[in-house]
Amino acid sequence: MSIDYMKSGRLAVNVLIDLYNLSLEPKATFDFIDKKILPTKAKTKESNELLNDYLSWLPDHFARHNCDLTKLEVLQITIWTDFDNAKTPPGMSNSKEFIVHTLTKWKANGRNEQTIEISQTEIIKENFLKLRIPEFK
């Protein structure tokens, strides 16, 4: 979940930044069963890359845990934050601190739907709220 300038976290927060810069709610849902991203304004090259990276990773992940991926009926991850209430951390005048939330919903055949919510505080340079988090190579 941490952005740490790693690929998936960076891409996910950039999706939220893009929505925020369009004056939309910075919230997106990735549906891994129907292969959809909502809202449609969140569909970008990077968000599609993020969706496809996870879709490619899921078979290996399930195999490592001796699970049958074909039994999965629901797998949705919603991410959101509130950039309007981002704070400037003490002594870090060019940075913003905000909380990124994720809600994962899943259901396997014959089982009840389950959810888990995780929230984590992140700090980025303030100008990234306009420019997006860059890829570091």
N, CA, C and O atoms as a GROMACS GRO file, in nm:
protein
  548
    1MET      N    1   0.080  -0.119   0.000
    1MET     CA    2   0.000   0.000   0.000
    1MET      C    3   0.085   0.126   0.000
    1MET      O    4   0.044   0.228  -0.056
    2SER      N    5   0.202   0.122   0.060
    2SER     CA    6   0.285   0.241   0.067
    2SER      C    7   0.328   0.287  -0.071
    2SER      O    8   0.359   0.204  -0.157
    3ILE      N    9   0.330   0.419  -0.093
    3ILE     CA   10   0.371   0.466  -0.224
    3ILE      C   11   0.521   0.454  -0.245
    3ILE      O   12   0.564   0.411  -0.352
    4ASP      N   13   0.600   0.489  -0.146
    4ASP     CA   14   0.745   0.472  -0.151
    4ASP      C   15   0.807   0.479  -0.290
    4ASP      O   16   0.913   0.421  -0.313
    5TYR      N   17   0.744   0.546  -0.380
    5TYR     CA   18   0.795   0.561  -0.517
    5TYR      C   19   0.812   0.429  -0.589
    5TYR      O   20   0.881   0.422  -0.691
    6MET      N   21   0.751   0.323  -0.536
    6MET     CA   22   0.752   0.196  -0.605
    6MET      C   23   0.638   0.199  -0.707
    6MET      O   24   0.552   0.286  -0.701
    7LYS      N   25   0.639   0.105  -0.798
    7LYS     CA   26   0.548   0.112  -0.912
    7LYS      C   27   0.401   0.115  -0.874
    7LYS      O   28   0.333   0.212  -0.906
    8SER      N   29   0.349   0.014  -0.808
    8SER     CA   30   0.204   0.006  -0.789
    8SER      C   31   0.153   0.119  -0.699
    8SER      O   32   0.052   0.181  -0.732
    9GLY      N   33   0.218   0.147  -0.591
    9GLY     CA   34   0.173   0.254  -0.503
    9GLY      C   35   0.180   0.389  -0.569
    9GLY      O   36   0.090   0.472  -0.554
   10ARG      N   37   0.287   0.413  -0.644
   10ARG     CA   38   0.302   0.538  -0.717
   10ARG      C   39   0.190   0.554  -0.820
   10ARG      O   40   0.130   0.660  -0.830
   11LEU      N   41   0.164   0.447  -0.895
   11LEU     CA   42   0.058   0.453  -0.996
   11LEU      C   43  -0.078   0.478  -0.932
   11LEU      O   44  -0.157   0.557  -0.983
   12ALA      N   45  -0.105   0.411  -0.821
   12ALA     CA   46  -0.235   0.426  -0.754
   12ALA      C   47  -0.254   0.569  -0.704
   12ALA      O   48  -0.361   0.626  -0.724
   13VAL      N   49  -0.155   0.627  -0.640
   13VAL     CA   50  -0.169   0.764  -0.591
   13VAL      C   51  -0.178   0.861  -0.708
   13VAL      O   52  -0.249   0.961  -0.699
   14ASN      N   53  -0.108   0.834  -0.818
   14ASN     CA   54  -0.121   0.921  -0.935
   14ASN      C   55  -0.262   0.918  -0.992
   14ASN      O   56  -0.310   1.019  -1.044
   15VAL      N   57  -0.330   0.805  -0.985
   15VAL     CA   58  -0.471   0.797  -1.026
   15VAL      C   59  -0.553   0.894  -0.941
   15VAL      O   60  -0.636   0.968  -0.994
   16LEU      N   61  -0.529   0.894  -0.810
   16LEU     CA   62  -0.602   0.984  -0.720
   16LEU      C   63  -0.566   1.130  -0.747
   16LEU      O   64  -0.654   1.216  -0.745
   17ILE      N   65  -0.440   1.158  -0.773
   17ILE     CA   66  -0.397   1.294  -0.805
   17ILE      C   67  -0.463   1.341  -0.934
   17ILE      O   68  -0.510   1.454  -0.942
   18ASP      N   69  -0.468   1.255  -1.035
   18ASP     CA   70  -0.533   1.291  -1.162
   18ASP      C   71  -0.680   1.326  -1.141
   18ASP      O   72  -0.727   1.426  -1.196
   19LEU      N   73  -0.752   1.246  -1.063
   19LEU     CA   74  -0.892   1.275  -1.035
   19LEU      C   75  -0.906   1.408  -0.960
   19LEU      O   76  -0.994   1.488  -0.992
   20TYR      N   77  -0.821   1.429  -0.863
   20TYR     CA   78  -0.823   1.553  -0.785
   20TYR      C   79  -0.800   1.674  -0.875
   20TYR      O   80  -0.868   1.775  -0.861
   21ASN      N   81  -0.705   1.663  -0.968
   21ASN     CA   82  -0.675   1.774  -1.058
   21ASN      C   83  -0.785   1.796  -1.162
   21ASN      O   84  -0.789   1.902  -1.225
   22LEU      N   85  -0.874   1.699  -1.178
   22LEU     CA   86  -0.993   1.716  -1.263
   22LEU      C   87  -1.111   1.768  -1.181
   22LEU      O   88  -1.224   1.775  -1.231
   23SER      N   89  -1.085   1.806  -1.055
   23SER     CA   90  -1.188   1.852  -0.960
   23SER      C   91  -1.292   1.744  -0.932
   23SER      O   92  -1.409   1.775  -0.907
   24LEU      N   93  -1.249   1.618  -0.937
   24LEU     CA   94  -1.335   1.505  -0.904
   24LEU      C   95  -1.292   1.446  -0.770
   24LEU      O   96  -1.180   1.471  -0.724
   25GLU      N   97  -1.379   1.370  -0.710
   25GLU     CA   98  -1.343   1.303  -0.585
   25GLU      C   99  -1.226   1.208  -0.610
   25GLU      O  100  -1.233   1.125  -0.701
   26PRO      N  101  -1.119   1.219  -0.532
   26PRO     CA  102  -1.004   1.130  -0.551
   26PRO      C  103  -1.033   0.991  -0.495
   26PRO      O  104  -0.985   0.953  -0.388
   27LYS      N  105  -1.112   0.916  -0.571
   27LYS     CA  106  -1.154   0.782  -0.531
   27LYS      C  107  -1.171   0.698  -0.657
   27LYS      O  108  -1.237   0.741  -0.752
   28ALA      N  109  -1.113   0.579  -0.657
   28ALA     CA  110  -1.124   0.491  -0.774
   28ALA      C  111  -1.140   0.347  -0.728
   28ALA      O  112  -1.086   0.306  -0.625
   29THR      N  113  -1.214   0.271  -0.807
   29THR     CA  114  -1.235   0.130  -0.780
   29THR      C  115  -1.180   0.047  -0.895
   29THR      O  116  -1.210   0.073  -1.011
   30PHE      N  117  -1.100  -0.051  -0.860
   30PHE     CA  118  -1.044  -0.146  -0.957
   30PHE      C  119  -1.117  -0.278  -0.937
   30PHE      O  120  -1.109  -0.339  -0.831
   31ASP      N  121  -1.188  -0.321  -1.040
   31ASP     CA  122  -1.262  -0.448  -1.036
   31ASP      C  123  -1.180  -0.550  -1.116
   31ASP      O  124  -1.172  -0.541  -1.239
   32PHE      N  125  -1.122  -0.645  -1.047
   32PHE     CA  126  -1.031  -0.740  -1.111
   32PHE      C  127  -1.102  -0.858  -1.176
   32PHE      O  128  -1.041  -0.932  -1.253
   33ILE      N  129  -1.230  -0.875  -1.147
   33ILE     CA  130  -1.307  -0.980  -1.213
   33ILE      C  131  -1.363  -0.929  -1.346
   33ILE      O  132  -1.348  -0.994  -1.449
   34ASP      N  133  -1.427  -0.812  -1.342
   34ASP     CA  134  -1.484  -0.754  -1.463
   34ASP      C  135  -1.382  -0.671  -1.541
   34ASP      O  136  -1.412  -0.622  -1.650
   35LYS      N  137  -1.262  -0.654  -1.486
   35LYS     CA  138  -1.153  -0.579  -1.549
   35LYS      C  139  -1.197  -0.437  -1.582
   35LYS      O  140  -1.183  -0.390  -1.695
   36LYS      N  141  -1.252  -0.369  -1.480
   36LYS     CA  142  -1.302  -0.233  -1.496
   36LYS      C  143  -1.237  -0.140  -1.395
   36LYS      O  144  -1.192  -0.182  -1.288
   37ILE      N  145  -1.232  -0.014  -1.432
   37ILE     CA  146  -1.187   0.092  -1.342
   37ILE      C  147  -1.297   0.198  -1.339
   37ILE      O  148  -1.341   0.246  -1.443
   38LEU      N  149  -1.339   0.232  -1.219
   38LEU     CA  150  -1.444   0.334  -1.203
   38LEU      C  151  -1.395   0.443  -1.110
   38LEU      O  152  -1.323   0.412  -1.015
   39PRO      N  153  -1.428   0.566  -1.132
   39PRO     CA  154  -1.510   0.617  -1.240
   39PRO      C  155  -1.434   0.609  -1.374
   39PRO      O  156  -1.313   0.587  -1.376
   40THR      N  157  -1.505   0.627  -1.481
   40THR     CA  158  -1.441   0.616  -1.613
   40THR      C  159  -1.333   0.722  -1.632
   40THR      O  160  -1.239   0.700  -1.708
   41LYS      N  161  -1.344   0.834  -1.563
   41LYS     CA  162  -1.239   0.938  -1.571
   41LYS      C  163  -1.108   0.890  -1.510
   41LYS      O  164  -1.002   0.950  -1.533
   42ALA      N  165  -1.113   0.784  -1.431
   42ALA     CA  166  -0.991   0.728  -1.371
   42ALA      C  167  -0.918   0.635  -1.466
   42ALA      O  168  -0.806   0.593  -1.437
   43LYS      N  169  -0.979   0.604  -1.579
   43LYS     CA  170  -0.914   0.515  -1.677
   43LYS      C  171  -0.808   0.592  -1.754
   43LYS      O  172  -0.839   0.680  -1.835
   44THR      N  173  -0.684   0.558  -1.728
   44THR     CA  174  -0.570   0.620  -1.796
   44THR      C  175  -0.472   0.510  -1.833
   44THR      O  176  -0.492   0.394  -1.798
   45LYS      N  177  -0.369   0.547  -1.902
   45LYS     CA  178  -0.264   0.451  -1.936
   45LYS      C  179  -0.208   0.389  -1.807
   45LYS      O  180  -0.189   0.268  -1.800
   46GLU      N  181  -0.182   0.472  -1.706
   46GLU     CA  182  -0.123   0.423  -1.581
   46GLU      C  183  -0.220   0.337  -1.501
   46GLU      O  184  -0.180   0.235  -1.445
   47SER      N  185  -0.348   0.376  -1.494
   47SER     CA  186  -0.442   0.295  -1.418
   47SER      C  187  -0.466   0.161  -1.486
   47SER      O  188  -0.482   0.059  -1.419
   48ASN      N  189  -0.468   0.159  -1.618
   48ASN     CA  190  -0.479   0.032  -1.691
   48ASN      C  191  -0.354  -0.054  -1.669
   48ASN      O  192  -0.364  -0.176  -1.657
   49GLU      N  193  -0.238   0.011  -1.663
   49GLU     CA  194  -0.114  -0.062  -1.634
   49GLU      C  195  -0.120  -0.125  -1.496
   49GLU      O  196  -0.079  -0.240  -1.477
   50LEU      N  197  -0.171  -0.050  -1.399
   50LEU     CA  198  -0.184  -0.100  -1.263
   50LEU      C  199  -0.281  -0.219  -1.259
   50LEU      O  200  -0.251  -0.321  -1.197
   51LEU      N  201  -0.395  -0.206  -1.323
   51LEU     CA  202  -0.493  -0.316  -1.329
   51LEU      C  203  -0.431  -0.440  -1.393
   51LEU      O  204  -0.443  -0.550  -1.341
   52ASN      N  205  -0.364  -0.420  -1.505
   52ASN     CA  206  -0.304  -0.534  -1.576
   52ASN      C  207  -0.189  -0.598  -1.499
   52ASN      O  208  -0.171  -0.720  -1.504
   53ASP      N  209  -0.110  -0.516  -1.428
   53ASP     CA  210  -0.002  -0.572  -1.345
   53ASP      C  211  -0.059  -0.666  -1.239
   53ASP      O  212  -0.007  -0.775  -1.218
   54TYR      N  213  -0.167  -0.623  -1.173
   54TYR     CA  214  -0.229  -0.708  -1.071
   54TYR      C  215  -0.293  -0.831  -1.132
   54TYR      O  216  -0.285  -0.940  -1.076
   55LEU      N  217  -0.357  -0.815  -1.248
   55LEU     CA  218  -0.417  -0.931  -1.314
   55LEU      C  219  -0.310  -1.034  -1.353
   55LEU      O  220  -0.336  -1.154  -1.347
   56SER      N  221  -0.193  -0.988  -1.392
   56SER     CA  222  -0.082  -1.079  -1.425
   56SER      C  223  -0.025  -1.146  -1.301
   56SER      O  224   0.020  -1.260  -1.307
   57TRP      N  225  -0.027  -1.075  -1.189
   57TRP     CA  226   0.030  -1.124  -1.064
   57TRP      C  227  -0.063  -1.222  -0.993
   57TRP      O  228  -0.015  -1.313  -0.925
   58LEU      N  229  -0.194  -1.206  -1.007
   58LEU     CA  230  -0.289  -1.289  -0.933
   58LEU      C  231  -0.271  -1.440  -0.951
   58LEU      O  232  -0.275  -1.511  -0.850
   59PRO      N  233  -0.251  -1.493  -1.072
   59PRO     CA  234  -0.234  -1.639  -1.083
   59PRO      C  235  -0.117  -1.692  -1.000
   59PRO      O  236  -0.130  -1.796  -0.936
   60ASP      N  237  -0.004  -1.624  -1.001
   60ASP     CA  238   0.112  -1.666  -0.921
   60ASP      C  239   0.080  -1.657  -0.772
   60ASP      O  240   0.114  -1.748  -0.695
   61HIS      N  241   0.016  -1.548  -0.732
   61HIS     CA  242  -0.017  -1.528  -0.592
   61HIS      C  243  -0.111  -1.638  -0.542
   61HIS      O  244  -0.090  -1.694  -0.434
   62PHE      N  245  -0.211  -1.670  -0.619
   62PHE     CA  246  -0.305  -1.775  -0.580
   62PHE      C  247  -0.238  -1.911  -0.578
   62PHE      O  248  -0.263  -1.992  -0.488
   63ALA      N  249  -0.152  -1.937  -0.674
   63ALA     CA  250  -0.082  -2.066  -0.680
   63ALA      C  251   0.008  -2.083  -0.556
   63ALA      O  252   0.016  -2.193  -0.501
   64ARG      N  253   0.075  -1.975  -0.514
   64ARG     CA  254   0.163  -1.982  -0.397
   64ARG      C  255   0.085  -2.014  -0.269
   64ARG      O  256   0.140  -2.068  -0.174
   65HIS      N  257  -0.043  -1.979  -0.268
   65HIS     CA  258  -0.126  -2.002  -0.150
   65HIS      C  259  -0.219  -2.121  -0.168
   65HIS      O  260  -0.313  -2.141  -0.091
   66ASN      N  261  -0.192  -2.198  -0.273
   66ASN     CA  262  -0.270  -2.318  -0.302
   66ASN      C  263  -0.420  -2.288  -0.312
   66ASN      O  264  -0.503  -2.361  -0.258
   67CYS      N  265  -0.452  -2.179  -0.382
   67CYS     CA  266  -0.591  -2.137  -0.400
   67CYS      C  267  -0.627  -2.145  -0.548
   67CYS      O  268  -0.541  -2.132  -0.635
   68ASP      N  269  -0.754  -2.166  -0.575
   68ASP     CA  270  -0.805  -2.176  -0.712
   68ASP      C  271  -0.862  -2.041  -0.754
   68ASP      O  272  -0.969  -2.001  -0.707
   69LEU      N  273  -0.792  -1.973  -0.840
   69LEU     CA  274  -0.832  -1.840  -0.886
   69LEU      C  275  -0.968  -1.842  -0.955
   69LEU      O  276  -1.041  -1.743  -0.952
   70THR      N  277  -1.004  -1.953  -1.018
   70THR     CA  278  -1.132  -1.962  -1.089
   70THR      C  279  -1.252  -1.959  -0.993
   70THR      O  280  -1.364  -1.937  -1.038
   71LYS      N  281  -1.230  -1.980  -0.864
   71LYS     CA  282  -1.338  -1.976  -0.765
   71LYS      C  283  -1.366  -1.834  -0.716
   71LYS      O  284  -1.463  -1.811  -0.644
   72LEU      N  285  -1.282  -1.740  -0.755
   72LEU     CA  286  -1.299  -1.602  -0.711
   72LEU      C  287  -1.413  -1.537  -0.790
   72LEU      O  288  -1.410  -1.533  -0.913
   73GLU      N  289  -1.513  -1.486  -0.718
   73GLU     CA  290  -1.629  -1.424  -0.782
   73GLU      C  291  -1.626  -1.272  -0.774
   73GLU      O  292  -1.679  -1.204  -0.862
   74VAL      N  293  -1.565  -1.219  -0.669
   74VAL     CA  294  -1.555  -1.074  -0.650
   74VAL      C  295  -1.414  -1.041  -0.605
   74VAL      O  296  -1.362  -1.106  -0.514
   75LEU      N  297  -1.353  -0.943  -0.666
   75LEU     CA  298  -1.228  -0.887  -0.618
   75LEU      C  299  -1.222  -0.742  -0.664
   75LEU      O  300  -1.194  -0.713  -0.780
   76GLN      N  301  -1.250  -0.653  -0.570
   76GLN     CA  302  -1.251  -0.510  -0.598
   76GLN      C  303  -1.168  -0.438  -0.492
   76GLN      O  304  -1.176  -0.468  -0.373
   77ILE      N  305  -1.089  -0.344  -0.539
   77ILE     CA  306  -1.014  -0.260  -0.447
   77ILE      C  307  -1.049  -0.115  -0.476
   77ILE      O  308  -1.033  -0.068  -0.589
   78THR      N  309  -1.098  -0.046  -0.374
   78THR     CA  310  -1.128   0.096  -0.385
   78THR      C  311  -1.022   0.172  -0.308
   78THR      O  312  -0.991   0.138  -0.194
   79ILE      N  313  -0.968   0.275  -0.371
   79ILE     CA  314  -0.867   0.360  -0.307
   79ILE      C  315  -0.919   0.503  -0.305
   79ILE      O  316  -0.985   0.547  -0.398
   80TRP      N  317  -0.888   0.575  -0.197
   80TRP     CA  318  -0.931   0.714  -0.189
   80TRP      C  319  -0.847   0.789  -0.088
   80TRP      O  320  -0.779   0.730  -0.004
   81THR      N  321  -0.854   0.921  -0.099
   81THR     CA  322  -0.789   1.009  -0.002
   81THR      C  323  -0.862   1.143  -0.003
   81THR      O  324  -0.953   1.165  -0.083
   82ASP      N  325  -0.822   1.231   0.086
   82ASP     CA  326  -0.879   1.365   0.094
   82ASP      C  327  -0.764   1.465   0.086
   82ASP      O  328  -0.709   1.507   0.188
   83PHE      N  329  -0.727   1.500  -0.036
   83PHE     CA  330  -0.616   1.593  -0.055
   83PHE      C  331  -0.648   1.732   0.000
   83PHE      O  332  -0.557   1.806   0.038
   84ASP      N  333  -0.778   1.770   0.006
   84ASP     CA  334  -0.814   1.902   0.057
   84ASP      C  335  -0.778   1.919   0.204
   84ASP      O  336  -0.756   2.030   0.251
   85ASN      N  337  -0.771   1.808   0.276
   85ASN     CA  338  -0.735   1.815   0.418
   85ASN      C  339  -0.592   1.766   0.444
   85ASN      O  340  -0.557   1.734   0.558
   86ALA      N  341  -0.511   1.761   0.339
   86ALA     CA  342  -0.370   1.725   0.357
   86ALA      C  343  -0.303   1.832   0.442
   86ALA      O  344  -0.332   1.951   0.429
   87LYS      N  345  -0.214   1.788   0.528
   87LYS     CA  346  -0.146   1.879   0.621
   87LYS      C  347   0.000   1.895   0.582
   87LYS      O  348   0.060   1.809   0.518
   88THR      N  349   0.056   2.006   0.622
   88THR     CA  350   0.199   2.029   0.606
   88THR      C  351   0.265   1.981   0.735
   88THR      O  352   0.241   2.037   0.842
   89PRO      N  353   0.350   1.877   0.726
   89PRO     CA  354   0.416   1.827   0.847
   89PRO      C  355   0.512   1.932   0.904
   89PRO      O  356   0.569   2.011   0.830
   90PRO      N  357   0.528   1.934   1.036
   90PRO     CA  358   0.621   2.031   1.098
   90PRO      C  359   0.761   2.021   1.037
   90PRO      O  360   0.817   1.912   1.024
   91GLY      N  361   0.815   2.136   1.000
   91GLY     CA  362   0.950   2.141   0.946
   91GLY      C  363   0.962   2.093   0.802
   91GLY      O  364   1.073   2.080   0.751
   92MET      N  365   0.850   2.066   0.736
   92MET     CA  366   0.852   2.016   0.598
   92MET      C  367   0.760   2.103   0.512
   92MET      O  368   0.658   2.056   0.462
   93SER      N  369   0.797   2.230   0.497
   93SER     CA  370   0.709   2.329   0.434
   93SER      C  371   0.674   2.298   0.289
   93SER      O  372   0.576   2.351   0.237
   94ASN      N  373   0.751   2.215   0.222
   94ASN     CA  374   0.723   2.184   0.081
   94ASN      C  375   0.659   2.045   0.065
   94ASN      O  376   0.661   1.989  -0.045
   95SER      N  377   0.604   1.991   0.172
   95SER     CA  378   0.548   1.856   0.168
   95SER      C  379   0.403   1.856   0.215
   95SER      O  380   0.359   1.947   0.284
   96LYS      N  381   0.331   1.752   0.176
   96LYS     CA  382   0.194   1.732   0.221
   96LYS      C  383   0.180   1.591   0.277
   96LYS      O  384   0.232   1.494   0.222
   97GLU      N  385   0.108   1.582   0.388
   97GLU     CA  386   0.080   1.454   0.454
   97GLU      C  387  -0.069   1.426   0.439
   97GLU      O  388  -0.152   1.512   0.466
   98PHE      N  389  -0.102   1.306   0.397
   98PHE     CA  390  -0.241   1.268   0.378
   98PHE      C  391  -0.255   1.119   0.406
   98PHE      O  392  -0.156   1.047   0.414
   99ILE      N  393  -0.378   1.075   0.422
   99ILE     CA  394  -0.404   0.934   0.449
   99ILE      C  395  -0.465   0.871   0.325
   99ILE      O  396  -0.564   0.921   0.271
  100VAL      N  397  -0.407   0.761   0.280
  100VAL     CA  398  -0.461   0.684   0.169
  100VAL      C  399  -0.536   0.566   0.230
  100VAL      O  400  -0.486   0.495   0.317
  101HIS      N  401  -0.657   0.548   0.183
  101HIS     CA  402  -0.743   0.439   0.231
  101HIS      C  403  -0.763   0.339   0.118
  101HIS      O  404  -0.773   0.376   0.001
  102THR      N  405  -0.769   0.212   0.154
  102THR     CA  406  -0.807   0.108   0.058
  102THR      C  407  -0.912   0.020   0.124
  102THR      O  408  -0.906  -0.012   0.242
  103LEU      N  409  -1.010  -0.016   0.043
  103LEU     CA  410  -1.112  -0.111   0.086
  103LEU      C  411  -1.110  -0.224  -0.016
  103LEU      O  412  -1.140  -0.203  -0.133
  104THR      N  413  -1.077  -0.342   0.030
  104THR     CA  414  -1.074  -0.460  -0.058
  104THR      C  415  -1.196  -0.545  -0.027
  104THR      O  416  -1.222  -0.580   0.088
  105LYS      N  417  -1.268  -0.578  -0.133
  105LYS     CA  418  -1.386  -0.665  -0.123
  105LYS      C  419  -1.358  -0.789  -0.205
  105LYS      O  420  -1.315  -0.780  -0.320
  106TRP      N  421  -1.383  -0.907  -0.147
  106TRP     CA  422  -1.364  -1.030  -0.223
  106TRP      C  423  -1.466  -1.134  -0.183
  106TRP      O  424  -1.520  -1.132  -0.072
  107LYS      N  425  -1.492  -1.223  -0.276
  107LYS     CA  426  -1.585  -1.333  -0.250
  107LYS      C  427  -1.541  -1.452  -0.333
  107LYS      O  428  -1.516  -1.440  -0.453
  108ALA      N  429  -1.531  -1.566  -0.267
  108ALA     CA  430  -1.502  -1.692  -0.335
  108ALA      C  431  -1.631  -1.773  -0.344
  108ALA      O  432  -1.721  -1.756  -0.262
  109ASN      N  433  -1.638  -1.859  -0.441
  109ASN     CA  434  -1.754  -1.945  -0.462
  109ASN      C  435  -1.787  -2.019  -0.332
  109ASN      O  436  -1.700  -2.082  -0.272
  110GLY      N  437  -1.914  -2.011  -0.291
  110GLY     CA  438  -1.958  -2.083  -0.171
  110GLY      C  439  -1.924  -2.015  -0.041
  110GLY      O  440  -1.950  -2.070   0.066
  111ARG      N  441  -1.868  -1.896  -0.046
  111ARG     CA  442  -1.829  -1.823   0.075
  111ARG      C  443  -1.900  -1.689   0.081
  111ARG      O  444  -1.951  -1.640  -0.020
  112ASN      N  445  -1.904  -1.630   0.198
  112ASN     CA  446  -1.960  -1.496   0.214
  112ASN      C  447  -1.861  -1.392   0.164
  112ASN      O  448  -1.739  -1.413   0.166
  113GLU      N  449  -1.915  -1.279   0.119
  113GLU     CA  450  -1.828  -1.168   0.079
  113GLU      C  451  -1.754  -1.115   0.200
  113GLU      O  452  -1.811  -1.105   0.309
  114GLN      N  453  -1.629  -1.081   0.182
  114GLN     CA  454  -1.542  -1.030   0.288
  114GLN      C  455  -1.489  -0.892   0.248
  114GLN      O  456  -1.477  -0.862   0.130
  115THR      N  457  -1.458  -0.810   0.348
  115THR     CA  458  -1.394  -0.681   0.321
  115THR      C  459  -1.283  -0.658   0.422
  115THR      O  460  -1.286  -0.709   0.534
  116ILE      N  461  -1.188  -0.580   0.380
  116ILE     CA  462  -1.084  -0.534   0.471
  116ILE      C  463  -1.046  -0.392   0.430
  116ILE      O  464  -1.030  -0.362   0.311
  117GLU      N  465  -1.034  -0.305   0.528
  117GLU     CA  466  -0.994  -0.167   0.502
  117GLU      C  467  -0.859  -0.142   0.567
  117GLU      O  468  -0.835  -0.180   0.682
  118ILE      N  469  -0.772  -0.079   0.491
  118ILE     CA  470  -0.639  -0.042   0.540
  118ILE      C  471  -0.619   0.106   0.510
  118ILE      O  472  -0.652   0.152   0.401
  119SER      N  473  -0.566   0.178   0.605
  119SER     CA  474  -0.534   0.320   0.586
  119SER      C  475  -0.390   0.343   0.625
  119SER      O  476  -0.338   0.282   0.718
  120GLN      N  477  -0.326   0.432   0.551
  120GLN     CA  478  -0.186   0.458   0.578
  120GLN      C  479  -0.154   0.604   0.548
  120GLN      O  480  -0.201   0.659   0.448
  121THR      N  481  -0.076   0.665   0.634
  121THR     CA  482  -0.033   0.803   0.614
  121THR      C  483   0.084   0.807   0.517
  121THR      O  484   0.177   0.726   0.525
  122GLU      N  485   0.077   0.902   0.425
  122GLU     CA  486   0.183   0.920   0.326
  122GLU      C  487   0.226   1.066   0.326
  122GLU      O  488   0.149   1.154   0.362
  123ILE      N  489   0.350   1.090   0.286
  123ILE     CA  490   0.403   1.226   0.272
  123ILE      C  491   0.467   1.235   0.134
  123ILE      O  492   0.549   1.151   0.097
  124ILE      N  493   0.429   1.339   0.059
  124ILE     CA  494   0.491   1.363  -0.072
  124ILE      C  495   0.524   1.511  -0.084
  124ILE      O  496   0.474   1.593  -0.007
  125LYS      N  497   0.608   1.545  -0.179
  125LYS     CA  498   0.638   1.685  -0.206
  125LYS      C  499   0.510   1.752  -0.256
  125LYS      O  500   0.434   1.694  -0.334
  126GLU      N  501   0.488   1.873  -0.210
  126GLU     CA  502   0.364   1.945  -0.241
  126GLU      C  503   0.343   1.959  -0.392
  126GLU      O  504   0.230   1.949  -0.439
  127ASN      N  505   0.450   1.983  -0.468
  127ASN     CA  506   0.433   2.002  -0.613
  127ASN      C  507   0.388   1.874  -0.684
  127ASN      O  508   0.340   1.881  -0.797
  128PHE      N  509   0.401   1.757  -0.620
  128PHE     CA  510   0.354   1.632  -0.681
  128PHE      C  511   0.201   1.629  -0.691
  128PHE      O  512   0.145   1.554  -0.770
  129LEU      N  513   0.133   1.712  -0.608
  129LEU     CA  514  -0.012   1.718  -0.618
  129LEU      C  515  -0.057   1.778  -0.751
  129LEU      O  516  -0.173   1.762  -0.790
  130LYS      N  517   0.030   1.845  -0.819
  130LYS     CA  518   0.001   1.897  -0.953
  130LYS      C  519   0.073   1.814  -1.060
  130LYS      O  520   0.016   1.780  -1.163
  131LEU      N  521   0.199   1.782  -1.033
  131LEU     CA  522   0.283   1.717  -1.135
  131LEU      C  523   0.274   1.564  -1.137
  131LEU      O  524   0.313   1.501  -1.235
  132ARG      N  525   0.221   1.503  -1.027
  132ARG     CA  526   0.215   1.359  -1.008
  132ARG      C  527   0.349   1.309  -0.954
  132ARG      O  528   0.450   1.378  -0.964
  133ILE      N  529   0.348   1.191  -0.898
  133ILE     CA  530   0.471   1.133  -0.843
  133ILE      C  531   0.552   1.076  -0.958
  133ILE      O  532   0.502   0.990  -1.032
  134PRO      N  533   0.676   1.120  -0.975
  134PRO     CA  534   0.756   1.073  -1.088
  134PRO      C  535   0.808   0.932  -1.068
  134PRO      O  536   0.817   0.882  -0.955
  135GLU      N  537   0.841   0.870  -1.178
  135GLU     CA  538   0.906   0.739  -1.172
  135GLU      C  539   1.056   0.762  -1.152
  135GLU      O  540   1.118   0.837  -1.227
  136PHE      N  541   1.112   0.698  -1.054
  136PHE     CA  542   1.256   0.707  -1.029
  136PHE      C  543   1.322   0.584  -1.086
  136PHE      O  544   1.280   0.471  -1.060
  137LYS      N  545   1.426   0.606  -1.165
  137LYS     CA  546   1.495   0.493  -1.228
  137LYS      C  547   1.635   0.483  -1.179
  137LYS      O  548   1.709   0.394  -1.220
   0.00000   0.00000   0.00000
